[in-house]
């Protein structure tokens, strides 16, 4: 989870939030000197998709927003 917090689980676009993509993950890993295994990269990307999906679902008045601590 530390990697997910450092990388961030979303990125802002002109149309709202979007999941991080492979380029974002690769750039973060290279810039921080973090060696990621393929499976770890896949997990980070999937977590990002889940987070953004829940973020968008949370726009409904009866659904709480995901925590981002």
C-alpha positions in Angstrom: 0.0 0.0 0.0 2.9 2.3 0.5 3.6 2.3 -3.2 0.0 3.1 -4.0 0.1 6.1 -1.6 3.4 7.4 -3.1 2.3 6.9 -6.7 -1.3 8.1 -6.1 -4.3 6.2 -7.2 -5.7 8.7 -9.6 -4.6 11.5 -11.9 -6.6 14.6 -12.8 -7.6 15.2 -16.4 -9.5 17.9 -18.0 -12.6 15.7 -17.8 -12.2 14.6 -14.1 -10.2 11.9 -12.5 -8.7 8.8 -14.3 -6.7 5.8 -13.2 -2.9 6.0 -13.4 -1.6 4.4 -16.6 1.4 2.3 -17.3 3.5 5.3 -18.2 2.7 6.9 -14.9 3.7 3.8 -13.0 6.9 3.4 -15.0 7.9 7.0 -14.6 7.3 6.9 -10.8 9.3 3.7 -10.4 12.2 5.1 -12.4 12.2 8.5 -10.6 12.1 7.0 -7.2 14.5 4.1 -7.9 11.8 1.6 -7.0 12.1 -1.8 -8.6 8.7 -3.2 -9.3 7.9 -6.7 -10.4 5.3 -7.1 -13.1 2.7 -8.4 -10.7 3.2 -5.3 -8.4 2.7 -3.0 -11.4 -0.5 -4.9 -12.3 -1.8 -4.6 -8.7 -1.1 -0.8 -8.6 -3.0 -0.3 -11.9 -5.9 -2.4 -10.7 -6.1 -0.6 -7.4 -6.2 2.7 -9.3 -9.1 1.4 -11.5 -11.0 0.3 -8.4 -10.3 3.6 -6.6 -11.4 5.8 -9.5 -14.5 3.6 -10.0 -15.5 4.0 -6.4 -14.7 7.8 -6.5 -17.1 8.1 -9.4 -19.8 6.0 -7.7 -19.4 8.2 -4.6 -21.0 11.1 -6.4 -24.3 9.6 -5.5 -25.7 11.3 -2.3 -26.0 8.0 -0.4 -22.5 6.7 -1.1 -19.5 7.8 0.9 -16.3 8.9 -0.9 -13.3 6.6 -0.6 -10.8 7.6 2.1 -7.4 8.9 1.0 -5.2 9.0 4.1 
